[in-house]
């Protein structure tokens, strides 16, 4: 067979013969082993690329004892935060020749249970949980069983799990502190469900900022949005209808912030002139000129990349002696919805 011709039945033995190396050397090149000289690796890869060779995944799995599949469990794929996070996970996994099985739970524990059974049946090598309730018994059991998994974005009430999350309390604190510095005193909060660490921690940051400024926590200004657009829209309408409506609203994610903006506009009011808005996540649409949402960025791309890197390390080397527990520094992104530029 000549180089340049494609043969669907091509094997690593054929590649080895053409490159003048051993078959194990070809396998090491395909698995990106560091124990191959750069010149040899280039020679083998040049032949592979010219012939369009694709390794047999089943054979590779049988030899290495892995399926090269990992699970990614999300809360709500319609929320841009999760779709953007998923892209970073998939892109990073692809670099290591892993496939990602995407599961959308819609924040439902029964759906989570169904997908976990599915992932186990597929014999995934590990799972990234981008959404988990703080008291999820099934995920807690996985952690205790030492199955390769890592939590990102949300975490359990446990000291044993591997996770990489935003410093949510700090992120909410700097958001509300910014509103206070702009002169706002009646600051409302549209929260996510208290079943999730993100909602609990962001509420803590909201309360901390108000208490430090000497403001009492007005429970009538704290409403449940459940991280959903429709709930946040209803909550914003309720806040607008108050006899003494708030001058600013902090929302526990950007999706709810966008819904609150719609509610304000639909009520004949303006953002930020009548009510300022701050969100959390910094989804891509937040930077659009027609939106210009002030928000807290939680570095979702870095979160996704690190989640994959940590998980693959666990798959290859086993569980670390000390759990991986990493907090990413949040950053306040000041745009137009908070009213900052009205003060200039």
Secondary structure, 3 states (H helix, E strand, C coil): CCCCCCCCCCCHHHHHHHHCCCHHHHHHHHCCCCCCCHHHHHHHHHHHHHHCCCCCHHHHHHHHCCCCEEEEEECCCCCHHHHHHHHHHHHHHHHCCCEEEEEECCCCHHHHHHHHHHHHHCCCCEEEECCCCCCCHHHHHHHHCCCCEEEECCCCCCCCCCEEEECHHHHHHHHHHHHHHCCCCCEEEEECCCCCHHHHHHHHHHHHHHHHCCCCCCHHHEEECCCCHHHHHHHHHHHHCCCCCCCEEEECCHHHHHHHHHHHHHCCCCCCCCCEEEEEECCHHHHCCCCCCEEEECCHHHHHHHHHHHHHHHHHHCCCCCCCEEEECCEEECCCCCCHHHCC
